Amino acid sequence: MKDVVLLKGLKDRIGHQYKEEDLRKTAVGRTLFGELGEGMGTTINLERASHTISNIRIVDGDLVGDIDFLKTPMGIIASTFVDEGVNLKTSIRAVGTVNKDLVVEDLLVYGFDFISENV
């Protein structure tokens, strides 16, 4: 899947705002893994890994990337969901400090997980 929006307007689904310069340092240009379902902590559980995100870049104020499904059990399930029309969203797996304005500082990005649209 090409040109998938990972962070629309550099914000996540709960309103945290990410600084472009921090994303450029910690995500842009890297290849990251993700799990099917929202993982806990900073370590990607390789038994649950479903996809890689590559060619991460900022386009028109959005963080976008290309997603490739892995040939793992979770990758096959995620790919099947997409083939069947299920709308999966991405959830950033990262750590940082959120200030009073909901801006994330000291950001470290570890991956982007797939979550259900109704989350």
BELLIN-V307714 format. One record per helix or strand of 3 or more residues. SS is the DSSP state (2 for helix, 1 for strand). FROM is the first residue (numbers start at 0). TO is the last residue. Records with the same first field share a line. If there is no record, write none. Layout:
SS->FROM-TO + FROM-TO
//
This chain:
1->3-6 + 31-35 + 48-58 + 61-68 + 87-97 + 102-115
2->7-9 + 19-25 + 72-82
//
